């Protein structure tokens, strides 16, 4: 393919073709590429070590074709995502659909960010943690609420070893390799914040609703 792009050809249902001529330029909005580890790492090298829950179609295929024919790009280093899973992992769980139900803790077993922060803030906070890894923690009620939307993928994650269950905070800490006293303090402090509606990390009152308290077991997902 060669030559200038002068407009857009639209093939409509029924066989009718419509041509739209561009007077100043053509903007191609063909979806994101944040689910493509290679592309994200090119534009923001930090992203190569950060998994994502972006929908699997966000691979940037159209973007690649457009660049190949000389299209101009801008802002490709502005990549927002909810971190999730491990880079290259095909069966990442999802425990953070409902922000009023989960906590993030790092490898020290400590909370490090208000979980209702913007996606780019969450991303940067994750990347600043030891090994750029954090855990998502929900209790049994939170996990049950996810069954309708994320049940199948979480069951697969459980079988492939990226989702863990535990019957207590101490057992959970042992399974994920974090200090039990820190994890207990993180959960206790959050639960107190639900009562007082004042979170030390600044989580909004509207998502300080559900405590992390009910075991059958407490599932966590590795990022």
C-alpha positions in Angstrom: 0.0 0.0 0.0 1.3 3.4 -0.9 0.2 7.0 -1.4 -1.5 9.6 0.7 -4.5 8.8 2.9 -7.3 11.1 1.6 -10.3 9.8 3.5 -12.3 6.8 4.5 -14.1 4.1 2.5 -17.1 2.7 4.3 -18.8 -0.5 3.2 -22.3 -0.5 4.5 -24.8 -3.3 4.8 -26.6 -4.0 1.6 -23.6 -3.5 -0.5 -23.6 0.3 -0.5 -20.3 2.1 -0.3 -19.7 5.5 1.2 -16.7 7.7 0.8 -15.7 10.4 3.3 -13.1 12.8 2.2 -10.8 14.2 4.9 -10.0 17.9 4.7 -7.3 18.1 7.3 -6.4 14.5 8.1 -7.7 11.1 9.1 -7.7 10.0 12.8 -7.7 6.2 13.2 -9.3 5.2 16.6 -8.9 1.5 16.4 -8.7 0.5 20.1 -5.8 0.3 22.4 -2.7 -1.9 22.7 -2.3 -2.3 26.4 -2.8 -6.0 26.3 0.3 -6.4 24.1 3.3 -6.7 26.4 5.8 -6.1 23.6 4.1 -2.9 22.3 3.6 -1.4 25.8 7.2 -2.1 26.7 8.4 -0.3 23.5 6.5 2.9 24.5 6.9 2.6 28.2 9.7 0.2 29.1 8.4 -0.3 32.6 5.3 -1.9 31.2 7.2 -5.0 30.1 7.1 -6.4 33.6 3.5 -5.4 34.4 0.6 -7.7 33.5 -2.8 -6.2 32.7 -6.5 -7.0 32.7 -7.1 -5.1 29.5 -9.5 -7.0 27.2 -7.6 -9.5 25.0 -8.5 -7.6 21.8 -6.4 -4.6 22.8 -3.3 -5.8 20.9 -2.7 -2.9 18.6 -2.8 -4.9 15.3 -4.4 -2.0 13.4 -1.9 0.5 15.0 1.0 -1.7 13.7 -0.5 -1.7 10.2 -1.0 2.1 10.2 2.6 2.8 11.4 3.8 0.5 8.6 2.2 2.7 6.0 3.6 5.9 7.5 0.8 7.1 9.9 1.8 9.6 12.5 1.4 8.7 16.2 1.2 10.6 19.4 0.8 9.9 23.1 1.6 6.2 22.9 3.4 6.4 26.2 0.2 7.2 28.0 -0.9 3.7 28.9 -3.5 3.2 31.6 -4.4 -0.2 32.9 -5.5 -2.1 36.0 -2.5 -4.3 36.8 -3.4 -8.0 37.0 -1.9 -11.3 36.4 1.8 -12.0 35.5 3.2 -11.0 32.2 2.8 -13.9 29.8 0.3 -15.6 32.1 -2.7 -16.7 30.1 -5.0 -17.5 33.0 -4.9 -14.4 35.2 -7.7 -14.2 37.8 -9.8 -11.1 38.4 -10.7 -10.2 42.0 -10.9 -6.4 41.6 -14.1 -5.8 39.7 -15.8 -4.4 42.8 -13.5 -1.8 44.4 -15.5 -2.0 47.7 -14.5 -5.6 48.1 -10.7 -5.9 47.8 -7.3 -4.7 49.1 -3.9 -4.5 47.5 -0.9 -5.6 49.6 2.7 -5.8 48.5 5.3 -8.5 49.2 5.8 -7.1 52.7 2.1 -7.7 53.4 1.4 -4.0 53.6 -1.2 -1.8 51.8 0.5 0.8 49.6 -2.2 2.6 47.6 -5.8 3.6 48.0 -7.5 1.0 45.8 -9.9 3.4 44.2 -7.1 5.5 42.7 -7.0 6.3 39.0 -5.6 3.5 36.8 -2.4 5.3 36.0 -1.8 6.0 39.7 -2.4 2.3 40.5 0.0 1.3 37.7 2.8 3.5 39.0 2.2 2.4 42.6 2.5 -1.3 41.5 5.7 -0.7 39.6 7.2 0.9 42.7 6.7 -2.2 44.8 9.3 -4.9 45.5 9.6 -6.9 42.3 6.6 -4.9 40.9 4.3 -7.5 42.5 1.3 -7.1 44.7 -1.6 -9.3 45.9 -5.3 -8.7 45.6 -7.2 -9.9 48.6 -10.9 -10.5 49.0 -12.9 -12.5 51.5 -15.5 -15.2 50.8 -18.4 -12.7 50.4 -16.3 -10.7 47.9 -15.4 -13.8 46.0 -19.0 -15.0 45.8 -20.0 -11.6 44.4 -17.6 -12.2 41.5 -19.0 -15.5 40.5 -21.5 -14.2 38.0 -19.0 -12.0 36.1 -15.6 -13.6 36.8 -16.3 -17.1 38.1 -15.1 -19.2 35.1 -11.8 -17.3 34.7 -11.1 -17.4 38.5 -11.8 -21.2 38.6 -9.2 -21.7 35.8 -6.7 -19.4 37.7 -7.2 -21.5 40.8 -6.3 -24.7 38.9 -3.3 -23.1 37.2 -1.8 -21.7 40.5 -2.3 -18.0 40.2 -5.2 -17.9 42.7 -5.0 -19.1 46.3 -7.4 -19.9 49.1 -6.7 -19.8 52.9 -8.8 -20.3 56.0 -7.2 -17.6 58.0 -5.0 -14.5 57.7 -2.0 -16.4 59.1 -2.5 -19.3 56.6 -3.0 -16.8 53.8 0.2 -15.0 54.7 2.1 -18.3 54.7 0.8 -19.3 51.2 1.7 -16.0 49.6 4.9 -15.6 51.4 4.3 -12.3 53.3 4.8 -11.5 57.0 1.7 -12.6 58.8 1.7 -9.7 61.3 1.9 -7.1 58.5 -0.9 -8.7 56.6 -3.1 -8.9 59.7 -2.4 -5.3 60.5 -3.3 -4.3 56.9 -6.6 -6.1 57.1 -7.4 -4.9 60.6 -6.6 -1.3 59.7 -8.8 -1.5 56.7 -11.7 -3.1 58.6 -11.4 -0.3 61.2 -11.6 2.3 58.3 -14.8 0.7 57.2 -16.2 1.5 60.6 -14.8 5.0 60.9 -15.1 5.9 57.2 -11.6 7.3 57.4 -8.9 5.4 55.6 -5.2 6.2 56.3 -4.5 5.9 52.6 -7.4 8.1 51.5 -9.8 5.6 50.1 -13.2 7.3 49.5 -15.9 6.8 52.1 -18.2 5.4 49.4 -16.0 2.4 48.9 -15.4 1.8 52.6 -18.3 -0.5 52.9 -17.3 -4.2 53.1 -14.9 -5.6 55.6 -12.4 -8.3 54.7 -13.6 -10.7 57.4 -15.3 -13.9 56.2 -13.2 -16.9 55.4 -14.2 -20.0 53.4 -11.4 -19.3 52.4 -9.9 -16.0 51.5 -8.8 -15.9 47.9 -5.9 -13.8 46.6 -4.6 -13.3 43.1 -1.0 -12.7 42.2 -0.2 -9.6 40.0 
